[in-house]
């Protein structure tokens, strides 16, 4: 199979390194057919529930939700001149990942999410510090993800970041 066009983009997305797409539209267009509808629906839920002030942009090669530099000029301490990241959504090789730094920075949000997930979903939660791995496209808790994104305002995220992470 020739490695150009959509196939080249798919290879970039499905590797552990950052994707090589230039826009969110390119990223979404390269998602495999069996995940595209779930990814689009999940993205819509996130955007619809994202607190005021966060901005959607390509961040680390995937759709991200950040505190814009014009709001928080100090930006992200790990990447000079980059906006402060809050969340991302990614198509990985075997799952869709939702990264939410609110869960990492505030354990009560992570505890809440884990409890709610167990009550609402039929499959076991596969999760890291801030990463929710969604492997079953027919069991994505869209409403719960929406509620998760409503748990922390942009101002609360900046405050937590400055107190706990940026030292």
Secondary structure, DSSP 8 states (H G I E B T S, - for coil): ---SHHHHHHHHHTSSS----SSHHHHHHTS-HHHHHHHHHHHHHHHHH--TTEEEEEETTEEEEEE-TTT-TT--TTSTT--EEEEEEEE-SSSEEEEEHHHHH-HHHHHHHHHHHHHH-SS---B-SSEEEE--GGG--HHHHHHHHHSS-HHHHHHHIIIII--
